[in-house]
Amino acid sequence: MTSVAEAARFVLVDVEGFSEWVLQRPLRGYQLEAVRPVLDSVINQRGMEFVWIFARQSGKNESVAQLCAYLLNVFQRKGGQIIHTAPTGDQVATGKNRLQERLANELNDGGWRSLVKPTRTVLGKAAVVWLSGHPQAQVRGATAHLMIIFDEAQDFCQQVAETVFAPMCASTNATRLYIGTTKTANTYLARKKRELELLEAQDGRRRVFVHDWRTVAREVPAYQRFVESEIAKKGADHPAIVTEFGCRELDAAGGLFDARRQALMQGTHPPSFSPRPSALYVATLDVGGQDEGATSVEGGRPSGLANPGRDYTVCWVFEVELGGAAGPVYRAVHCLADQGSPHFGKEEGGRMKDENGDQSSAFSLQPSLADRLLSYLEYWRVAHLVADA
């Protein structure tokens, strides 16, 4: 009779057997193609860097979860940490939940633990440590003994990635893996991809794995049918098709939309200054930073900004016309723009005047940007608001 130890050694010889027999979720060929070089780098301490760009919903995060589950099993006696980071807490939680679901197998069930301070998933002496990649997160000091994973690397701040997280690999020469979705050529993921492609050209060792929808379709016919139906509806040049399924970068200098789509966005209607009684209104909100270094406030707006080049918070109101043959028509009718105001709380305005009209030592209080936005949206009776992160 085969012992548990012998069975474990058998399935840990290669990740393909582990995926099929332990996790019972066999990795596809293109997934194994990307996973194996990373495992080689980790196990043999090569300290290499890799980029994975898979078409949307093609198993990129599943590959990461199985990679981590396999490494936890391989290193559970020797020990070592994998750092897994993502730009938002929700993304970190999604990765953690997926890994823990994979560890609920006959070999590992009951053997792993979920701990906090820091949040980590532990099997024996090995662990995956879950850290937020948000610029304001306090995460310095951790060590990546085995590997560091940058999830959704296209949304990472390069300075945070290279000054906060990359040093975690310094004492161990740990492997680094960057995964994500293609956007424009100026994202951190795109820059890292170009950097590693140059190294590939020098030594011939593959570091960049880009699997578009056609690669996936060769193994998953249902996926092919889905993407082809999306292309039929949206067109092959639609930004979502190009980036999320074609894995091709958009030209950041040219923007997200081509000339044809920009032409559809032009209007000749005049602006409006109040809502019409029977009209439907929606709004979009792009949130800019606040400037805590503003030295004074004049006319309700900050002056003397510490960062005069700070981006704006912009809220556009659209009047919606329904029932058209080509779908709804959205007419931009009004806009609120703000540069640098505090998002919450009150801010000092100009000096108040006393009963004689002279300036007093007291200051008026200006409403926060959030309060002004709420009043603005209520005034326009906005039915739906689309906001960025």
Residue, then its C-alpha position, 0 to 999 in steps of 0.5 A: m500500500t502506498s503511504v501518504a508520504e510516498a503519494a505526496r512525493f509522487v504528486l510533488v515531482d511536477v506541478e502538472g501532477f499536483s494540479e491534476w491529482v491533488l487540486q483536481r483542476p488540471l492546468r492547461g498547456y499555456q498555463l503550464e508553459a508560464v508556471r514551470p519557468v517560475l518554479d525553476s527560478v524559485i526552486n533553484q534560486r535563480g532570482m529571475e523576473f517574469v511577466w504574465i499577461f493572459a487574456r481576461q478570464s483565461g486562468k491567470n489568477e488560477s495559475v498563480a493560486q496553484l503556483c503558490a499552493y505547490l510551493l507551499n507544499v514543496f517548502q513546508r518543511k524547509g520554510g520560506q515566505i512568498i509575498h503576494t501584493a496587489p494595489t487594493g485590499d479587495q484584490v489581495a483578499t481575492g487572491k487569498n480566498r482563491l489560494q485557500e480554496r485550492l488548499a482545501n484538498e485531501l492532501n492539505d485540508g486541515g494542515w494549513r492555517s490563516l494567521v494575521k499580523p501580517t495576514r498570511t496563509v501558512l502550511g508547515k514552515a512555509a507561508v504566503v504573506w498578503l500585503s497591500g500595494h497601496p501607496q499609503a500602506q505601511v508594509r516595509g520590512a517583510t522578506a520574500h524568501l521564495m518569491i514576490i508576486f505583483d498582482e494587477a501590476q498595470d495599476f501599481c505605482q512604480q515608485v512603490a513597487e521598486t522602493v517598498f517591495a523590490p528590496m524585500c527580495a534583496s537578501t534572498n535574491a527571490t524571484r519576482l512575478y508581475i501579472g496583469t492585464t494590458k492597458t496603455a504603454n506607460t503602465y508599470l506592467a508595460r514598462k516591466k514587459r519591455e525591460l524583460e524582453l530586452l533581457e530575453a534578447q540578450d540571453g535567450r531565456r524566456r521571461v515574458f508570457v503573453h497569451d491572448w484569446r487565440t491561444v486560449a481558444r485552441e484549448v477552450p472552444a467555449y472561450q473562442r465562441f464567447v470572444e468571437s461574439e464580443i468581437a461581432k458586437k463591439g468590433a475588433d478595434h474596441p479598446a476592451i477587445v484590444t487590451e483584455f482579449g488581444c493583450r495588445e497595448l493601446d497608444a497612450a499618446g493617442g488615448l483610449f479611442d480612435a478617430r471614429r469613436q472620438a467623432l461619435m463623442q462630439g456634440t453641437h448642443p449648448p450647455s445647460f444650467s439647470p435640469r429639465p423636469s422630465a429629463l434623465y441625468v447621469a454623471t461621471l466622476d474622475v477623482g483627483g488628489q487633494d493638496e494638503g499643502a495649500t497655503s490659503v483659500e480664495g473664493g472657495r478655492p485653494s491658492g498657493l498649492a504645494n503642487p500646482g500641477r495636481d490633477y483635477t477632480v471632474c464631474w460631468v453631468f449628461e442628459v440621456e435620450l433613450g429610444g434611439a435606433a442606435g441606442p441611448v444618446y448621452r449629451a454632456v450638459h454641465c461640469l464641476a471641476d476642482q483642483g486640490s480641495p480637501h475631499f472631506g472636512k471643512e476648510e478655511g475660507g476668506r476672512m469674515k467681516d464684522e458689523n462695520g465691514d472690517q475684516s475680523s480675525a475669524f475665518s469662514l468655513q468652506p464645505s468639503l469637496a464631498d459636500r459640494l459634489l453631493s449638492y451638485l448631484e442632488y441639484w441635477r437629480v442624477a439617477h446614476l453616477v459612474a466613478d473611478a476607483 
